[in-house]
Amino acid sequence: MWFDIRTSGLWPARPFVGIIKPEKGRPWGCAMAQTDDLALYTQWRQAKDREAFQELVSRHTPMVYGVCRRILTTQSETEEATIEVFQMLAHAPAGPQTHLATWLHAAATTRALQRIRLQRQRPPVEPKAPPSTEVNWETLQTEIDSALLAVPWQSRIPLVGQYIDDKTQSEIAEETGLDRQRVIADGVTGLEALRKELGNRGLALTESRLKELLATHMIEPVPSTLVSRLSEQAIAEPLAGRRLAAGLEVDETIKRKSAAAWALPLAAAVAVIAGIAIWMAGRGAPEPPVKPPETGRVETAEAPSPGPENPPAAVRPGAMPGETRTPENRGPRTASTTPTEAAQPVTYRGSVRDVKGNPIADAKVFRGSLPPSPETADAKVKTSPTGQFELADVPADTRQISVWHEDYKPATVPVSSETASPLEIALTPAARVTGIITYIGSPVPEQTVELVNAAGKTIRTETGKNGVYTFSGADPGTVQLRAQLEAMEPVNRRRTMYSTAVLETGLTTSADFTFGALDAAAEGTVTFNDEPVRGAKLVARVQTPSGGEEHFDASVQSDGTYLVESLPAGPTILQLQGLRVGRTELLRSISVQTRSGQTAPCDFVLSGDSTVVVQVSGVVPGATGIVAAIEPGTSLLDFDWPDYELTPVNLLARIPLTQDGEYTLEGLEAAGCTICAYAKPPAPPPATETPGAGQETPAPLYDAAGITLQAASETVIVLQLR
């Protein structure tokens, strides 16, 4: 039986998976719900505030329990390890200092691995699959948490916060006292470090696949019996907590800007100020007299002759004609230039090159700052094939000129009427992404495309008359692209398509969006035991004219809803995948008829609190298969394991099968079903004695038993593969 969060009033208003997630922002009847983790922990350490500790336990039990469940094999071991972790938190001599959730993740992973080593509950680890093997969650879940420990602390915090603690980047930045952009950068670094660590362990994953697995599998439902006693048991045993925490070492180093980091900018600022002071002092120093010009002089008034009534003005030694000196301004003041001289335009000449010194042709040169759309703006001047330019008739008050080229990052150069030519302008190579949007094979103009970079900045553009869009001067790295197709015949609704691209400096990346004549959809809700499900996915399986299948999938949202768009009209099988109770994956399939221009409603309502413990023997070393619950009367030979995309429609629940042992199917419905074990032996080595002789594929091994499950029951089944 699983804990009902909505009726208990014990769980904080934070979005966790399915039955662990009330609505974000729901008032919680306690002021502590608005207090951050470290402040609550300080209240517990200094005042032994039990309510503060209870709040921490409520917030972080799903994360701690999920870590222990992934690493350990039995329910009892998982619950004991979870209690031990909170004992460590309650009584550690030196607890978390910078980020409590990440500290708890490290403690849970360390303690679970210690229990495995001490109790020898697992056989030696088998050799990892080669990097080319596709990695799924079943092979990843026992390694993901220990691999996270290898990620540096500061880069680990965004991963734990975002994928396990379900915090936004702004919330993580507020917790750690770091800038949001720094948190984003640390998250990108941490994800790459985690991916490399998993690759070193034989688990090769793309960045997008790793993100998908982290986002959908890192939270486990917590038994109500554990929640009700966890806080009190953790507080009640201080000796055990101190003993367990004694061997825990967590390096919580966060790199912030030190005094040394400001030394260079500060020194540069001091140098600039000193230079200005020297320059101004030089302007006030006496200069040699300059003979005034004898011609071209214009006088507007006759100076009075010296006399008793008009004594001659005192002239400072070394002063120039035309200068005056006042008490308020002790330095010389040159007579103002005429308006004609001040308005005289300026001509700037120069060259534009790349960082290697190669000339850049056809670069646009603008007076002033860069226009909003430089790619379409008319420039006064473009550089020649040798990179040269001449920008004439520039107003004397212009303070900068800008240079733009589609393959480089734009540059802005400060200028003044005293700036000497020629100017040497260097452009840095940038990334570029381009593509085309087509609908039923034809390019579509005036459609919106958005690019979101790693820093979260969104850039928008539109397709031209030929359906082509281009983003120039983009920063390198992984970006998200979104194309929006406005409603048009025969699909009368707006449609969206997403894509991910990796941009590299100096290169152009292509990302096309192809929309077909798909005009149906399916939507609904997914619930388990009356709670919305999060993290699962819906796969729409559509029969093609050639007899194959075409798949369209969509994720189940945090409120349990889903929408599968762009489906062909006709018979469709909607299959729910990825709903997990413990290590059991629950699956359901429903047949629907989709029609043009319509959205077919289809809800998945699952329930179950029955457990089946399956004791399997006879597994051949190296075999792969499943322990599963299937609909009665299903032939085991219909299975195509381990092809995830071709999951049989009559499969109700499954666990991967790798060796003899005990397997627990949880969350099953009280009804009749068939419990089976099915395995494919490994292929034999190639024949060497009789060249050319064919190798027979070993027959699959299986056994099954039909049962009727009762509500809230536990049934034991013994299966012998043969």
Buried (B, 14 or more C-beta within 10 A) or exposed (E): EBBEBEEEEBBBBBBBBBBBBBEEEEEBEBEBBEBEBBEBBBBBBEEEBEEBBBBBBBBBBBBBBBBBBBBBBEBEBBBBBBBBBBBBBBBBEEBBEBBBBBBBBBBBBBBBBBBBEEEEEEEEEEEBEEBEEEBBBBBBBBBBBBBBBBBBBBBBBBBBBBBBBBBEBEBBBBBBEBEBBBBBBBBBBBBBBBBEBBBEBBBBBEBEBBBBBBBBBBBBBBBBEBBEEBBEBBBEBEEBBBBBBEEBEBEBEBEEEEEEEEEEEEEEEEEEEEEEEEEEEEEEEEEEEEEEEEEEEEEEEEEEEEEEEEEEEEEEEEBBEEBEBEEEEEEBEEEEEEEEEEEEEBEBEBBBBBEEEEBBBBBBBBBEEBBEEBBEEEBBBEBBEEBBBBBEEBEEEBEBBBBBBBBBBBBBBEBEEEBEEEBEBBBEBBBBBBBBBBBBEEBBEEBBBBBBBBEEEEEEBEBBEEBBBBBBBBBBBBBBBBBBBEEBEEBEBEBBBEBEBBBEBEBBBEBBBEBEEBBBBBBBBBBBBEBBBBBBBBBBBBBEEEEEBBEBBBBBBBBBBBBBBBBBBEEBBBBBBBBBBBBBBBBBBBEBEBEBEEBBEBEBEBBBBBBBBBBBBBBBEEBBBBBBBBBEEBEBEEBEBBEBEEBBBBBBBBBBBBBEBEBBBBBBBBBEBBBBBBBBBEEEEEEEEEEEEEEEEEEBBBBBBEBEBEEEEEBEBEBEBE
